[in-house]
Amino acid sequence: MTFQSAEALRPRFNWQAITTVIILLVVGFLVVLPLVFLVEASLNVGDPLAFPPEAYGLKNYFAIFEEDIHVLWNTLIIAVMATVMAILIGFVLAWILTRTNVPGREKLERLMELPYYMTPLVGALAWAVIAGPKSGFANQLWKAAGGSGDIADIYTHFGIAWIMALFEGTVAFVMISASMKSMDPALEESARVMGASKARTMLTVTLPLVMPGVLGATLFVFAEMLGSFAAALVIGIPARIYVITTAIWDSTLSYPPDYGRASAMGLALFVVMFLMLTFYRRMILGGSFATITGKAFRPRPMDMGRLAWVLWAVCCLYVLLAVILPIAALIFTSLQRFATVILSQAQFTLANYQTALSLGPVRTAMVNSLMLGFGVASVGVLVMSVLVWIIYRSQLKGRGAIEYLVMFPGAVPRLVFGLALLWAWLNIPIPIYGTLWLLALAYFTVMLPLGVRTLAGVVLQIDKSLEECARVCGAGWGYQMRTVTLPLLKPGVLAAWLLIFMACVRELGTSVFLMGPNSKVIAPSIVNAFATSGTELTAAMALIQTFTVIVALVILFRLTRGMTKELS
């Protein structure tokens, strides 16, 4: 038997460096290439259809402050209002379901995820049916009861913000709850022993310790609000309230298309997000949020007594507003020839479902969306886990710039980024335009901010000493990632996987420009139905999509039952 020295047993390759370089090259290529084309288009002051541009200038940027300043203000006002409401919803619900003994919290947690199963267009459409002026169900009932005027009008700045917050609040909930589940409850118990009330413990102990998750959720949700398109399309345009995304939509639909204006407005939003990300990094890098150490702990919910039923009612109210009422409105609408809440005038039929199910492209689009969601989420969380480690754990110079790069796709409206990806891949001699491969690359790119923000909140709570102990004991980087870092990241990984899967299935903005005849996906198909066939068929298609996604997730959860307990 021959014995080898310890030196000979060491890995021949530095897998950490190799993996880091490969991931940074791939991510950099996917993000920077569209950025180059986007910047070039924003500087086009000549023929809008010429590419490359015939003349360059800053005219499109000046126009934002001269002609579109009201659009910019509308966007910022609605985005700030919606973000504040969404974070409040997400934090309160996450605290209730992870830190208290509210009855049936596991089932409630599953229900909290339901709003994310629907596309934003579906939620906006549902509330337009419920609270639209004159024809809205609430106003129809009010007038049938003898009332005058309208008691509900969703077509306002607050209405747009409310719809956006209601359906993005569940994203904040998942991101913040992932951080709360990773927090040692002994810290809260110590505060309670010292006489602090439950509310004071939540505000002075829980909130500061999960601040990375809260700030990460705020950053991501604010970016989503800035780039929100569905609610602004369904609710804003009838009220003549234009935001940047609907202004961009108008620019691309005009003749000739004003791509320069659209690109300039999209890049203007990145300036706002750059300032937000700078603030976020200064906050988290200036403090210590590590609560996961070498000491084992078991999450123990606080006993809320009778107040637990009040908290249960709060959760049920959210489920009612975000799930039950919208789905009930869609079901009622989808079963009618012409939508009305007055039963004496209703004509019920299953024709809308028969039409939706008989359309071959719709069935293909649903299958394609599920395949893309599963594939992008499964590969994406692994790559994003390594990216988060590079940003917050490695000693790589310029890692802060990497975070700005990763956040760029979230700072630009999906419509604009999809347009940039279209230009980029049309000019690359790789024949993937019009295929699912291009959609997969596009989805992965635009989901980078979501995955990184979700995982970052958990990584910052893991004490570095755990990884250092593994290295001191002789573990290589790959072994350390596989046996220490990734297992501790499991709650964040599962939360990120779920969010990315659902985001891919419901993705609209990017798909509009990249979907081809043989690569149809469901969200743009629902938009087409809304634009051409009315609300009844759209409601039927939306419900089919929602039901299909729920069934797919139930099957996935059953197949991975042991792992999904980490989310409970």
N, C-alpha and C positions, 0 to 999 in steps of 0.2 A: 504494500500500500504506500502511495506517495502522498506526502503532505505539502500543501502549498502555503506560502507565507500570507499573512494578512494583507500585505500590499498587493499580492497577486489576485486576491479575492475581491478587491475593490472594483466597482463598475468601470468599464473602459470609457464610457461616455458620460458626460455631464447632462443627464436627462433633464434636469431643471432648466439649464440654459437652452438646450435644444427645443424643449416644449415651449418655453417662453418666446423664443425667436419665431417659431412656426406660428403660434397663435397671434402674436403681434403683427406679423406680416399679413396673415389672412384677414384679421380684423381691420388693420390699416388699409388694406386694398379695398375691402368692401365698403368702408366708410369714406375714405379720401377720394376714391375715383368719382363717385357721384358728386361729392363736394366740389371737385374741380369743374365739372360740367355745370353745376348749379351756379357757381360764382361767375363762370364765363357767360351763362345765359342772363344773369342779373345785370351784367355790364353791357348787354346788347342794346344799342340805341339806333341801330339801322333796321334792315328788313327783319321783322320778327320771325320769319320762317327760314332765314338763312342760318346755316350752321356749318362751320364756325361763323361767328358774327362778322359782318362787314365793317361795323364801326363800334367803338367802345366809348363808354362814358358813365357818369353817375346820375343821369337823368331819372332812372327808375327809383333810385334811393331818395332823391329830392322830392319826387312825386308823393312818397309816403307821407311826408310832413306838409305837403302843400294841398294835395287832393284827397288823400285817404286818412287824414288825421282822426276823423270821427270814427273810422273803421278801427283804427289802432286803439282808441280810447274804449270803444265798445268791447273789444277783445280783452283788454286788461281788466276792465271793471267786472265783466262776467267771469273771467278766469279766476280773479282773486276771490270773488264771492263764492264761486263754486268750490274752490280749493279749501277755503275755511270751513264750509259746511261739510265737505267730504271728509276732511281730517277729523273734525269733531265727531262725525258719525262713526268713522273707523276706529278712533281711539276709545270712545265710550263702549262700543260693542266689543272690541277686543278685550278691554279690561273686564267687562261683565262676564264674558265667556271663557276667559283664561284664568282670572284671579278670584272669582267668586263662586259660590255653590248654587248658582241659579239652576232651577229644575230643568232637566232635559237639555243641558247645554250642548251635548254632543249632536243631538238632532238639530238644535237651533243653529249650531255652527255650519252644518250641511246646508240648512236653509239660507244662511247668510251668503253663501256662494252662488245661489241661484240667479241673482241679478246679473252676474258676470256671464252666465250661460246665454243670455240674450244679446243680440247685437245692439249697439247704441241706437240705431235706427228704430229697432223694435220698441225700445223703451220710450223714445220720443214720440213715435206714432201712437203708442198706447195712451200716453198722457194727453196727446192732442185729441184723441177720441174721448177721453174722460173729461177734460177740463177746457176744451176749446170753446171760444165764444159762440153763441147761437146754437151751433149743431152739437156741441159737446154733451155727453150723457148727463153731467151734473146740471147743466143749464136746461136741457130738455125736461128733466124731472122737476126742476124748479118752476119752469113755465107751466108744466102740466098741473102743478099744485096751485097755480094761480098767481105766482110771483111775476114781477116785472123786471126787465133788464137781465143782466148776467150776474150770477154770483161767483163765477169762476172764469178766469182768463189767464191761460198759461202763456199767451203770446206777449210776454214782457221780458225785460232784462232779468228780473228775479226768476221768472218762469224758466228761462233757458238755463240759468245757473242752477236752479233747483233740480231740473231733470238731469243735468250733467253730474251734480253732486250725488244724487240718489243712486245712480248706476255706477259711479266711480268710487262711491263710499265703500263698496265691497272690496275694491282693490286695496284701499287704505287699510281696511280691516284685516285682510290676509297678510299684508306686509307687516303691520304693527303687531298682530298676534304672533307671527313667527318670532319676533324679538321677545315678546312677553313670555312665550313658552320656554325660551332659553334662559330666563332670569331665575336666579336662586331665590326662592320665596323666603329664605331665612332673613334677608334684608328687610322685607316688609314686616315679618314677624317681630324683628327687633324694634322697629318703630312702634308697633302696636303694644309691645311690652312696656315701652317708655311712655305710653299714654296717648299716643297720637290717634286721632279718629281715623275711620276708614277713608273718608274723603281727603283728609290731610296726608295720609299715607300714600294715596294714589297720586296726589299732586306734588309731594315733596320727595318721594322715594321712587315710586314706579315710573312716573313720567321722566324724571332726569335720567334714569338708568336705561330706558328704552328710547332715549332721544335720537340715537342714530337711526333707528327704525322709523321714528316719527318724522325726522327731517328727510330721510330717504323717501318716505311715502309722500311727503309734501312736495319734494322736488319733482318726483315722477308724476304725481297727480296734477300739479300745476302745468307741467309740460303737456300732459294729456288734455287739460282744459284749454290751453292756448291753441292746440291743434285739433280740437273737437270739431267734427264736421256734421255728424248726423243730427244732433239736437239743433245746431244752428241752421241746418237745411230745412228741417220739418217745422220748427217753432219760430226761428228767426226771420226767415224770408217772408212768410205771411204777415209778420208784424213790421216788416221793413227795417229790421235790425240786422245790419250786416257786420260780420266779424271777418277776420283775416281769411279764414278758410273759405267762407262763402264768396268773398271778394276774389280769392284765387280761383275758385270754381268758375265764376263769371268770366274771369280773364282767359281761362283755357277754353271756354265754350264760345267766346266771341270770335268774330272773323274780321281780320286774321287773329289768331290766338295771340294774346299778349303774354308770352312766356317770360319776358324780361320783368314785367311788373310782378307776376306771380313769384318768380324766383327772388326778387328783391324783398318782397314782403315776408317770404319764408325765412330768408337769412336775417331779417330784422328781429324775428323772434329769437334767433339764436343769441343775439346780444343780451336779451333779457335773461335767457337761461344761463348764459355765461356768468352773469352777476349772481344769479341764484346758486349756481354750483360753487362759486368762489366762497360765498357766505357759508354754505354747507361744509366745505372742507375746512374752513377756519374753525367752525364750531366743533367738529368731531376730532380734529387733530390737536385741538387745544385742551382736550379733556380726556379722562379715562372712563371707559364704559364697560370694562371687562367684568362680567359676573359669572362666567363659566370658568371655573378653576379646577384644580385636581381633586377637590372635595366633592364627593357624590352628593346629590340632592334629589328629592322627589317633589314635584309640584304639589302643593297643598292649597286648595282654594280657601278663601276666607269665608267664615260663616256669617251670612248677612241677616239671619233671622227672618222676620216677616218681610223685610225690605227685599228679600230675594224674589218675591212674587211681583214687586213693583218693577224690578229690573227685568224679570221675565216678560212683563207687559211691554216694556220699552223695546225689547228684542222683537216681540210679536208685532208691535206697531210698525217697525221697519220692514218686517216681512210683508205686512199688509200693504204698505205703500209701494214697496219696491218689487213685490212678487205677485201677491194675490190679486190686487186691483188691476195692474196692467195685464196679467194673463187672463183674468176674467173678462176684461174689456175686449181683448183680442179674440178670445173664444166666442164671445157674444157677437162680435163683428164678423168673424169668419163664417158664422153659420147663417148669415143673412144675405139676401140679394142686395139690399140697400141698408146701410147701417143706421139703426135708430134704436132708442131705448124704450120707446112707446110700444108696448107689446101688441096693442090693437093694430098697429101699422106694420109690424114686423112680418117678413116673409122668410121663413127659415128654409135652408137648403144645405146639402152637402156638396153642391156643385163646385164650390171654391176648392175644396180638398181634392175632388176628382180631377179638376183641372191641374192643380199643382202637382199631383202624383203622376199624372199622365205625361207630363213634360219630361222627356228624356234628359235634356240639358240640366234640369233642376236636380234630378237624381245623381247625375254625374258630378255636378258641382258640390253636392253634399258629401259624397265619397271623397272627392279630392280635398275638400276642406279638412275632413277628419284625418286623412293620411298626412297632410302637411302639418297639422297641429301636433300629431303624435311624433312625427319624425323630427321636426324643428325643436320641440320641447325636449325630447330625449337627448339629442346631440347638443343642443344649446346649453342646458344646465351644466353639463360637464365642462364645456369650454368657458362658460361664464364663471364657474367656480374657480378655475385656474386664473381667469382675468382678475377676479376680486382678490385672490391671494397675491397676485403680482402688484396690484395697486396698493394694498394695505399691509402686506407682510414682507415683500421682497425689499431688497436694498437697491433695486434698479433705479438708475438716474433717469429722471424724466417721467416717473410713474404717475405724477400728478397730471401731466399732460395727457397721459393715456386715458385717464378718467374723463377729461374734457372731450377727447376724441370719441370715447364710447357713448357719451351722453348726447353727442350731436344729432344722431337720428331721432332722438326723443324731443329735441328742441325745435325741429323743423316739422311743420305739418306734414302728415303722411302723403297728402296729395302732391306736395312739392317734391318730397323725397322720392316718391314713386315716379314722378316725371323725370327727376335727375337720374334715377336708375334706368329708366327707359332710354334716355340719351346715351348713357354710359355703355349699356350692353348692346345697343344698336351699332356702336362704333368699335366694338371689340370683336375680332374675328372668331368668336366662339358661338356656334349655332344653338343657343339655348333660349333665345327670345321666343315667347309664345309657348314655352313648356313649363311643367311644374318645377323643374330645376331652378329656373329663374325666380319663380315665386318663393321657393324654399330659401334661396339666398337672400331675397328681399325681406322675407319675414324674419329670418335670423338677424339681419342687420337692424331692422327697426325694433326688434324685441330686446336688443342688447341693453338699453337703459332699464327696462323693466326687470330683467334677470339680475343685472348688476346691483340695482338699488335694493332689491329684495334680499339678496345674499349679503350685501355689505352690512346691513343692520345686524346680522347674526355673526359675521366674521369679527366685527368690532367688539363683540361681547365675549369672544373666546380669548382667554388669557394666553399670551405668547409663550409663557413658561411651559405649557403643555407640548407645544411643538419643539421648543428648545430641549426639553427632556428627551424627546424621541431622537433628536440629533446627537445629543450627548451620549445616548446609549448605542450610537452607531447606525441608526436608521438612515437610509438614503432619502432623498427628497421624494421620490415616487412612493416609497414605502410609508413615509410619514404622511403624505397626502391621503393615501389609501386607508391607513389604519387609525389616523388621529384626526386630521382636518376634516375630511369628508364625512366621517361618522358624526362628528360634532355639528357639522353643517346640515345634517339630514332634515331637520324641520324647515330650514330655509330652502334647501334643495327641492323638497316636496312642494312647498308653497310656490316656489318659482316655476316648477314644472307645470303645476295646475294653472297658474296665471298665464304662462306662455302658451300652453295648449289652447286655452279659451280665447286668448288674444288673437291667435292665428286663425281659429275657426271663424271669428267674427270680424277679422280685418277687412276694412273697406277701402280706405284711402289709397294704400299702396296697390291694391289689387286692380283698381279702376284702370290704370294705365298699362299694367303688365299682364292682365288676363288675356289669353288668346283663345281662338276657336276650340282648341283641344286641351285647354287648361282652365276651364271655368271653375270658379269657386262661388260659395253660396251668398256671401254678403252683397256683392254687386248684382247678383241675380234678384235679390229682394229689392234693391234700389230700382232696378229696371221695372219690376212689377209695380212698385209704388208710383213711378213716374208715368206708367202707361196703362195700368189696369185698375187703379183705385185701391182703397184701403181694404176691401173685403178679401181679395186674392192675396194681397200682401200679408194680411193677418194670418191667413191659412199657411202660407209659406213660412212665415216666421215661427209659427207654432210647430210645424213639422221639423224645422231646424232645431228648435229648442228641445223638443222631445228626443230627437235623434242624438243630440249631444249628451243629454242626461243619461240616456241608455248606454252610450259609449263610456261615459265616466263611471257608471255603476259597475260595468263589466271590468273596467281597469282597476277600480278600487277593490273588487272581489279577488282579482288575480294577484293584487299586491296588498292583501289585507294586513299582513304583518307590518309592512312599512308604513301604511297609511295611518296606523295608530299614532304615529308621531305627530299627525295633524290634529288628533283628537284631544 
